Amino acid sequence: MASSATLHCLTGCAIGEVLGMVIGTALGWGNVATIILAVALAFVFGYALTMRGVLRAGVDFKQAVKVALAADTVSILVMEIVDNAVMVAVPGAMEAGLANWVFWAALAFALAVAFVLTVPVNKWMIGRGLGHAVVHQYHH
């Protein structure tokens, strides 16, 4: 269950993270601005994916926002901290540019590391009825 929850989180994070990194890199933004955009978009897409399923279950928008915040905030936060730390730590990754394989390899590696390190966090939270455990009642 923790792996599934983390994969769900990774999907939203990856969409936002890749989009943010691509936009920031394409516009020639510095590392800080690019990371801020990538993190913001990761949260937006992560929450949106959770809300989509909850809204489909008939929950009103305001409650769906609350469920998404409770389900995903810690997971996305951990994933984003790890992912961006790895991107910054890989020499030349942030400066490589979109046409360079180093950028894409580092981004894929960063997301993989973030997944591996976030699974235990989600396992711990689900075991205590937190995180993605709050979403399960809305899955049919």
C-alpha positions as CSV (number, residue, x, y, z in Angstrom):
1,M,0.0,0.0,0.0
2,A,2.9,2.4,0.8
3,S,4.5,1.7,-2.6
4,S,1.2,2.4,-4.3
5,A,0.7,5.6,-2.4
6,T,4.2,6.7,-3.2
7,L,3.8,5.9,-6.9
8,H,0.6,8.0,-6.9
9,C,2.5,10.8,-5.3
10,L,5.5,10.4,-7.6
11,T,3.2,10.7,-10.6
12,G,1.9,14.1,-9.6
13,C,5.3,15.2,-8.4
14,A,7.0,14.1,-11.6
15,I,4.5,15.9,-13.8
16,G,5.0,19.1,-11.9
17,E,8.7,18.7,-11.3
18,V,9.5,17.9,-15.0
19,L,7.3,20.8,-16.2
20,G,8.8,23.2,-13.7
21,M,12.4,22.1,-14.5
22,V,11.7,22.3,-18.3
23,I,10.1,25.8,-18.0
24,G,12.8,27.2,-15.7
25,T,15.6,25.7,-17.8
26,A,14.1,26.8,-21.1
27,L,13.7,30.4,-19.8
28,G,17.2,30.4,-18.4
29,W,16.1,30.9,-14.9
30,G,18.5,30.4,-12.0
31,N,18.4,27.3,-9.8
32,V,16.4,28.9,-7.0
33,A,13.6,30.2,-9.3
34,T,13.5,26.9,-11.2
35,I,13.3,24.8,-8.1
36,I,10.5,27.1,-6.6
37,L,8.5,26.7,-9.8
38,A,9.1,22.9,-9.9
39,V,8.1,22.4,-6.3
40,A,5.0,24.6,-6.7
41,L,3.9,22.7,-9.8
42,A,4.6,19.3,-8.0
43,F,2.2,20.3,-5.2
44,V,-0.4,21.5,-7.7
45,F,-0.3,18.3,-9.8
46,G,0.0,16.0,-6.8
47,Y,-3.0,17.5,-5.1
48,A,-5.0,17.6,-8.4
49,L,-4.5,13.9,-8.9
50,T,-5.8,13.0,-5.5
51,M,-8.7,15.5,-5.8
52,R,-9.7,14.0,-9.1
53,G,-10.5,10.6,-7.5
54,V,-12.1,12.1,-4.4
55,L,-14.3,14.4,-6.5
56,R,-15.3,11.4,-8.7
57,A,-16.4,9.7,-5.5
58,G,-19.0,12.5,-5.0
59,V,-17.2,14.6,-2.4
60,D,-17.6,18.4,-2.7
61,F,-14.7,20.5,-3.8
62,K,-13.9,22.0,-0.3
63,Q,-13.8,18.6,1.3
64,A,-11.8,17.2,-1.6
65,V,-9.2,19.9,-1.0
66,K,-9.0,19.0,2.7
67,V,-8.6,15.3,1.9
68,A,-5.8,16.0,-0.7
69,L,-4.0,18.2,1.8
70,A,-4.2,15.5,4.5
71,A,-3.3,12.7,2.1
72,D,-0.4,14.2,0.2
73,T,1.3,17.1,1.9
74,V,4.0,15.2,3.9
75,S,4.6,12.8,1.0
76,I,5.0,15.5,-1.6
77,L,7.2,17.6,0.8
78,V,9.6,14.7,1.4
79,M,9.7,13.8,-2.2
80,E,10.4,17.3,-3.3
81,I,13.1,17.9,-0.7
82,V,14.9,14.7,-1.8
83,D,14.3,15.2,-5.5
84,N,15.6,18.8,-5.6
85,A,18.5,18.0,-3.3
86,V,19.6,15.3,-5.7
87,M,19.2,17.6,-8.7
88,V,21.4,20.2,-7.1
89,A,23.9,17.7,-5.9
90,V,24.5,16.1,-9.4
91,P,27.3,18.2,-10.9
92,G,26.1,20.2,-13.9
93,A,22.5,18.8,-13.8
94,M,20.8,22.2,-13.3
95,E,23.0,23.9,-15.9
96,A,22.9,21.1,-18.5
97,G,20.0,22.4,-20.6
98,L,17.1,20.5,-22.0
99,A,19.0,19.0,-24.9
100,N,21.6,17.5,-22.7
101,W,21.3,13.9,-21.5
102,V,22.8,14.9,-18.1
103,F,19.7,17.0,-17.3
104,W,17.3,14.1,-18.1
105,A,19.4,11.4,-16.5
106,A,19.8,13.5,-13.3
107,L,16.1,14.2,-13.2
108,A,15.1,10.5,-13.6
109,F,17.7,9.5,-11.0
110,A,16.4,12.2,-8.6
111,L,12.8,11.1,-8.9
112,A,13.9,7.4,-8.4
113,V,15.8,8.3,-5.2
114,A,12.9,10.4,-4.0
115,F,10.5,7.4,-4.5
116,V,12.8,5.0,-2.6
117,L,13.2,7.4,0.4
118,T,9.5,8.4,0.5
119,V,8.1,4.8,0.6
120,P,9.0,4.3,4.3
121,V,7.5,7.7,5.2
122,N,4.2,6.7,3.5
123,K,4.4,3.3,5.2
124,W,4.8,4.9,8.6
125,M,1.9,7.4,8.0
126,I,-0.5,4.8,6.6
127,G,0.2,2.6,9.6
128,R,-1.0,5.4,11.8
129,G,-4.1,6.2,9.7
130,L,-2.5,9.3,8.2
131,G,-1.4,10.3,4.7
132,H,-3.0,8.2,1.9
133,A,-5.0,6.2,4.5
134,V,-7.5,9.1,4.6
135,V,-8.1,8.7,0.8
136,H,-8.9,5.0,0.9
137,Q,-12.5,5.4,2.0
138,Y,-13.1,7.3,-1.3
139,H,-11.8,4.6,-3.6
140,H,-14.4,2.3,-5.0
